[in-house]
Amino acid sequence: MGRFDFTTRPNRLAQDSEKWRKSEEDPDLLQMWVADMDFLPFQELRDAVRRYADEYVFGYTYASDALYKSIINWEKSEHHYAVEREALVLIEGVVPALSIAVQALTEVGDVILINTPVYPPFARTVKLNHRTLVTNSLVKNNGRFELDLEQLEKDLVEQDVKLYILCNPHNPGGRVWSRDELVAIGRLCQKHEVLLVSDEIHQDLTLFGHRHHSFNTVAPAFKDFTIILSSATKTFNIAGTKNSFAIIENKNLRKRFTRQQLANNHYEISTVGLLATEAAFSHGKPWLEELKSVLERNIDYVVDYLGKHTAIEVMKPEATYLVWLDFSAYGLSHEEVQEILREKARVVLNDGLTFGKEGRCHARLNVATPFETVREACERIAMAFGQASF
């Protein structure tokens, strides 16, 4: 028995939860999709929000020295990254920061590259900001995604790419890119004068002995052309508090980013976000360590159970609490897979096609929920699909 409660599933139907919204009208639906955990927060996090409600006036606030210190200490202790305060830029969220970076670092019509399948806001942000999107497909090898570096360089050169948005660790595949892979990416960006934005929001959720390498730590020169985006929100399930940070070592890039941030009026942070982030980084390490053991157990169960009872190919993640499922063996159309999940299994997963064309006949499963819920979801999926093709 651990120190924290990871067995109680909160009744989120009473919380206006986006994740569980469709279950308010249809309680039989099991929500296993958006990257939002169904776990109770630890006490220090609750206390920080309670103190705010009890003691504060709900007016404008600024980021405290204690908050900056908590971020700097966390980056140093957890990721061996010595960050100076001046390099930190606070912003409402990683997705808004993506838009700021795209607008600040590129012009309308410029080419931006992403690796697919990948988190849907990457492509959406590029398109809605009227930039040209180029997708570089990841390669599935031995049950995990890998980069095709030869094709990547070809795409960078032939498409005249100005900006590369990297997902590290990767969502939805859960890859923790190795130091060698990151060095190879950085050298290509240096060689072809490509700027890079590295979304590292899942950096703290590495599993099974894997270690995250922040892009700026693999080679000092990479800091000159890179913006790191991260947050406490995914790690500690506080996305609703709205706070993240960019690490921008290059002064010119930082000036361009903050100028665009001001132009977009995205320079204010929720007070609850400031307080929750400080509490999370200052007191959340024990909770996180226990969380990881829970996630590893849940993932191992999914891999084992679906491997024995279905023809679904499960990509075991090296990080995150998101599991990429391939239903291709059933010979069904993508639409048929989604319909069976929704209507027969009664389990809601993320639609694989939202991550790119490589997501056809795929879905993403969220296992950040008590084990009994994971078991029920796997049993429902196995009952609906079975081992044989349709």
matplotlib code that plots the C-alpha trace (Angstrom):
import matplotlib.pyplot as plt

x = [0.0, 1.5, 1.4, -1.1, -4.5, -4.3, -7.3, -10.2, -11.7, -13.2, -16.8, -16.0, -19.5, -20.1, -17.1, -17.9, -15.0, -14.3, -13.0, -16.2, -18.7, -20.3, -20.8, -23.0, -25.8, -24.6, -23.0, -22.1, -19.4, -15.9, -13.8, -10.2, -9.1, -7.8, -4.6, -6.2, -5.7, -8.4, -6.3, -6.7, -4.2, -1.7, -2.3, 0.2, -1.4, -4.9, -3.6, -2.0, -5.4, -7.3, -4.9, -5.6, -9.3, -9.1, -6.5, -6.1, -8.0, -8.7, -6.9, -3.9, -0.8, 2.8, 5.1, 6.9, 10.6, 9.6, 7.8, 10.9, 13.1, 10.8, 11.1, 14.8, 15.4, 13.1, 14.9, 18.3, 17.4, 15.2, 16.7, 20.3, 19.5, 20.9, 18.5, 19.0, 15.9, 16.2, 15.8, 12.4, 9.2, 5.9, 2.8, -0.7, -0.1, 2.1, -0.4, -0.7, 3.1, 3.2, 1.1, 3.4, 6.5, 5.0, 4.0, 7.2, 9.7, 8.2, 6.2, 2.9, 3.6, 6.8, 7.3, 7.1, 7.8, 6.4, 6.8, 3.6, 1.6, 1.8, -0.3, -3.1, -2.5, 0.9, -0.7, -3.7, -1.5, 0.6, -2.5, -4.5, -1.6, -1.4, 2.0, 2.8, 2.8, 5.2, 4.8, 7.7, 6.5, 7.9, 8.9, 7.6, 10.5, 10.5, 7.3, 8.4, 8.7, 12.0, 13.1, 14.1, 17.0, 17.8, 14.2, 14.2, 17.2, 15.7, 12.5, 14.3, 16.3, 13.8, 10.9, 13.0, 11.8, 12.1, 10.9, 10.8, 8.3, 9.5, 7.6, 9.9, 8.8, 6.6, 2.8, 1.1, 3.9, 5.6, 9.1, 11.8, 14.2, 17.8, 20.7, 22.1, 18.8, 18.5, 22.1, 21.4, 18.3, 20.3, 23.1, 20.6, 19.0, 22.4, 23.5, 20.3, 19.6, 16.3, 14.8, 13.4, 10.6, 10.7, 7.5, 8.7, 5.5, 5.8, 9.4, 8.7, 6.7, 9.5, 8.9, 10.6, 14.1, 14.1, 15.6, 14.5, 17.1, 16.0, 17.1, 19.1, 21.3, 22.6, 24.9, 25.5, 25.2, 21.7, 20.5, 21.1, 18.2, 15.9, 12.8, 11.9, 8.2, 7.2, 4.9, 3.9, 0.4, 0.7, 3.0, 0.7, -2.6, -3.2, -4.0, -7.1, -4.9, -3.3, 0.4, 3.5, 6.9, 9.3, 13.1, 14.7, 18.4, 19.0, 18.3, 17.1, 14.7, 13.4, 12.9, 10.9, 8.9, 8.0, 7.2, 4.7, 3.4, 2.6, 1.0, -1.3, -2.0, -0.8, 1.4, -0.9, -1.0, -3.8, -3.0, -4.1, -1.7, 1.2, 0.4, -0.3, 2.9, 5.0, 3.4, 3.7, 7.4, 8.2, 6.3, 5.2, 8.2, 7.0, 3.6, 5.2, 7.4, 4.4, 2.4, 5.0, 4.8, 1.0, 1.3, 3.9, 1.6, -1.4, 0.7, 2.1, -1.5, -2.7, 0.2, -0.3, -4.1, -4.7, -1.8, -3.4, -7.1, -7.0, -5.2, -4.5, -0.9, 0.0, 3.0, 4.4, 5.3, 8.7, 7.0, 3.6, 0.4, -0.8, -0.8, -1.0, -3.2, -3.2, -6.4, -5.2, -5.1, -8.9, -9.2, -11.8, -12.0, -11.0, -14.6, -15.6, -13.0, -14.2, -17.8, -17.1, -15.1, -17.9, -21.0, -20.0, -17.1, -18.6, -15.0, -14.0, -10.4, -8.7, -9.3, -6.0, -6.5, -6.5, -2.7, -2.1, -2.6, -0.5, -3.2, -5.6, -7.1, -5.4, -6.6, -4.9, -5.7, -5.2, -4.2, -3.9, -6.8, -7.2, -6.3, -9.9, -10.9, -8.1, -9.0, -12.7, -11.7, -9.4, -12.1, -14.7, -12.3, -11.4, -15.1, -15.9, -13.0, -11.8, -8.7, -10.1, -10.5, -14.0]
y = [0.0, 3.3, 6.7, 8.1, 6.9, 5.7, 3.3, 5.8, 7.1, 10.5, 11.0, 13.4, 13.5, 16.2, 18.3, 19.5, 17.3, 17.6, 14.0, 12.6, 15.0, 12.5, 10.1, 12.6, 11.6, 8.1, 6.8, 3.4, 5.0, 4.5, 7.5, 6.5, 9.3, 12.8, 13.2, 13.8, 11.6, 10.2, 10.3, 12.4, 15.3, 15.2, 17.2, 20.0, 20.8, 20.9, 23.1, 25.6, 26.2, 26.2, 28.9, 31.0, 30.7, 31.5, 34.2, 36.0, 38.8, 37.5, 40.3, 40.5, 38.7, 38.2, 35.2, 34.9, 34.3, 31.0, 29.8, 30.6, 28.8, 25.7, 25.4, 26.0, 23.5, 20.9, 21.2, 20.8, 17.9, 16.0, 16.7, 17.9, 21.2, 24.3, 27.0, 30.7, 32.6, 35.0, 32.1, 31.2, 32.6, 31.8, 31.4, 30.0, 26.7, 24.7, 24.8, 28.6, 28.7, 26.7, 29.3, 32.1, 30.3, 29.7, 33.3, 34.7, 32.6, 32.1, 34.1, 33.3, 30.6, 29.3, 25.6, 23.8, 20.1, 17.7, 14.0, 12.0, 10.5, 13.3, 15.4, 16.9, 20.6, 20.5, 20.3, 22.4, 25.3, 25.3, 25.3, 27.9, 30.2, 29.9, 28.2, 25.3, 21.9, 19.1, 15.7, 13.3, 9.9, 8.0, 4.4, 1.5, -0.9, -3.6, -2.3, 1.3, 4.5, 5.5, 8.5, 8.0, 10.5, 10.2, 11.1, 13.8, 15.5, 15.2, 16.8, 19.6, 20.5, 19.8, 21.5, 24.5, 23.9, 27.0, 25.4, 21.9, 21.0, 18.0, 16.0, 14.7, 12.4, 11.4, 11.5, 9.1, 6.6, 7.2, 7.2, 8.7, 9.9, 8.9, 11.3, 10.1, 10.6, 14.1, 14.9, 13.8, 16.0, 19.0, 18.6, 18.5, 21.7, 23.3, 22.2, 23.5, 26.5, 25.2, 26.5, 23.9, 23.9, 20.9, 20.1, 18.4, 18.5, 14.7, 14.9, 13.9, 10.8, 8.5, 4.9, 1.5, 2.9, 5.3, 8.8, 12.0, 14.3, 17.9, 19.0, 21.9, 19.5, 17.2, 19.9, 23.4, 24.8, 23.6, 26.3, 28.9, 27.7, 25.9, 26.7, 24.2, 24.0, 22.3, 22.4, 20.8, 20.3, 16.8, 15.5, 16.5, 16.6, 20.3, 21.3, 23.2, 25.6, 26.9, 27.5, 26.4, 27.7, 28.1, 27.9, 30.2, 30.6, 32.6, 36.3, 37.1, 34.2, 35.1, 38.7, 37.6, 35.2, 37.6, 40.4, 38.1, 36.9, 40.6, 41.2, 38.3, 39.4, 36.0, 37.3, 36.9, 33.6, 32.3, 32.8, 29.3, 28.1, 30.0, 28.6, 25.0, 24.9, 26.0, 23.5, 20.7, 21.2, 21.9, 19.0, 16.6, 14.3, 11.5, 11.5, 11.3, 8.4, 6.4, 7.4, 6.0, 2.6, 2.7, 3.6, 0.9, -1.7, -0.5, -0.5, -3.9, -5.2, -3.6, -5.1, -8.6, -8.7, -7.4, -9.4, -12.6, -11.9, -9.8, -9.2, -5.6, -4.6, -2.6, -0.2, -0.2, 3.4, 4.4, 7.5, 9.1, 7.3, 7.0, 3.7, 3.5, 0.7, -0.8, -2.6, -3.3, -7.0, -7.2, -6.0, -3.4, 0.2, 2.9, 4.0, 0.4, 0.2, 3.5, 2.4, -0.9, 0.8, 3.3, 1.2, -2.3, -1.9, 1.4, 2.7, 6.1, 6.4, 9.1, 8.6, 7.6, 9.7, 12.9, 12.3, 12.0, 9.6, 7.0, 6.7, 4.9, 1.9, 3.1, 4.6, 6.1, 4.7, 6.6, 4.4, 7.2, 5.9, 3.3, -0.3, -1.6, 0.9, -0.1, -3.8, -3.1, -1.2, -4.0, -6.6, -4.5, -4.1, -7.8, -8.7, -6.5, -7.4, -10.9, -12.6, -13.4, -11.0, -9.9]
z = [0.0, -1.1, 0.5, -2.0, -3.2, -6.8, -6.5, -6.0, -9.2, -8.6, -9.7, -12.5, -13.8, -11.2, -12.1, -15.6, -16.8, -20.6, -20.5, -19.0, -20.6, -22.9, -20.0, -18.3, -20.7, -21.3, -18.1, -19.6, -21.8, -20.4, -21.1, -21.8, -24.2, -23.6, -21.6, -18.3, -15.2, -13.0, -9.8, -6.7, -6.2, -3.4, -0.2, -0.7, -4.1, -2.6, 0.3, -2.1, -3.8, -0.5, 0.9, -2.2, -1.7, 2.0, 2.1, -1.3, -3.1, -6.6, -8.4, -10.7, -9.6, -10.7, -10.8, -7.5, -7.0, -5.3, -8.5, -10.7, -8.2, -8.2, -12.0, -12.0, -9.2, -10.9, -14.3, -12.6, -10.3, -12.7, -16.1, -15.3, -17.1, -15.4, -16.6, -15.8, -14.8, -17.7, -20.2, -18.7, -20.2, -18.6, -20.7, -20.3, -22.0, -24.3, -27.2, -27.0, -26.9, -30.1, -31.8, -30.4, -31.7, -35.1, -35.5, -34.0, -35.9, -39.3, -41.9, -43.6, -46.2, -44.6, -44.4, -41.0, -40.5, -38.0, -37.5, -37.8, -36.2, -33.5, -31.1, -33.2, -32.3, -34.1, -37.6, -36.6, -35.4, -38.6, -40.8, -38.9, -38.9, -42.7, -42.8, -45.1, -43.4, -44.2, -42.5, -42.0, -41.1, -38.2, -38.9, -36.8, -36.0, -33.3, -31.7, -31.4, -33.5, -35.0, -37.1, -40.8, -40.6, -44.3, -45.3, -42.6, -44.2, -47.6, -46.4, -44.7, -47.8, -50.6, -48.8, -47.6, -44.0, -41.7, -38.4, -37.1, -34.2, -32.3, -29.7, -27.0, -25.4, -28.3, -28.2, -29.1, -29.5, -26.1, -27.5, -25.4, -28.1, -27.4, -27.0, -30.3, -32.1, -30.7, -31.7, -35.2, -35.4, -34.0, -36.5, -39.4, -38.1, -37.8, -41.2, -42.9, -40.7, -39.4, -36.1, -33.7, -31.1, -28.8, -26.9, -23.8, -21.7, -21.0, -19.9, -16.3, -17.3, -18.5, -17.5, -17.4, -16.8, -19.7, -19.3, -21.0, -22.6, -23.0, -26.5, -25.1, -23.0, -25.7, -27.2, -26.1, -29.6, -30.0, -27.6, -30.3, -32.5, -30.1, -27.9, -25.3, -24.2, -21.0, -18.0, -14.7, -16.0, -17.6, -14.9, -12.0, -13.8, -13.3, -17.0, -15.8, -13.9, -17.1, -16.8, -18.7, -19.6, -22.5, -22.1, -24.7, -24.2, -27.4, -26.6, -30.1, -30.2, -26.8, -27.8, -30.9, -28.8, -26.1, -28.6, -30.3, -26.9, -26.0, -29.4, -28.8, -25.2, -23.9, -21.2, -18.2, -16.2, -14.0, -10.4, -9.6, -12.3, -10.7, -7.3, -8.5, -10.5, -7.6, -5.2, -7.8, -8.4, -4.8, -3.2, -5.9, -6.4, -4.0, -5.7, -9.1, -8.2, -7.0, -10.0, -12.3, -10.7, -11.1, -14.8, -15.4, -13.9, -16.0, -19.2, -18.6, -18.1, -21.3, -23.3, -21.7, -21.8, -25.3, -26.5, -25.2, -26.0, -29.2, -32.5, -31.5, -31.8, -28.7, -28.8, -25.3, -24.4, -22.9, -21.5, -21.0, -19.9, -23.5, -25.4, -29.2, -30.4, -34.0, -35.1, -38.6, -38.2, -38.2, -41.8, -40.9, -42.2, -39.8, -39.5, -38.5, -35.8, -34.3, -34.4, -32.7, -30.0, -29.4, -29.9, -29.0, -26.5, -25.2, -24.7, -25.8, -27.2, -29.2, -32.9, -34.5, -37.7, -35.7, -35.3, -39.0, -41.9, -40.1, -37.5, -39.8, -37.9, -34.8, -31.5, -28.4, -24.9, -21.7, -18.8, -16.1, -14.2, -11.4, -12.4, -12.2, -14.8, -17.1, -16.6, -17.5, -20.6, -21.8, -21.2, -23.1, -26.0, -26.1, -25.9, -28.8, -31.1, -30.0, -31.6, -35.0, -38.0, -38.9]

ax = plt.figure().add_subplot(projection="3d")
ax.plot(x, y, z, "-o")
ax.set_aspect("equal")
plt.show()
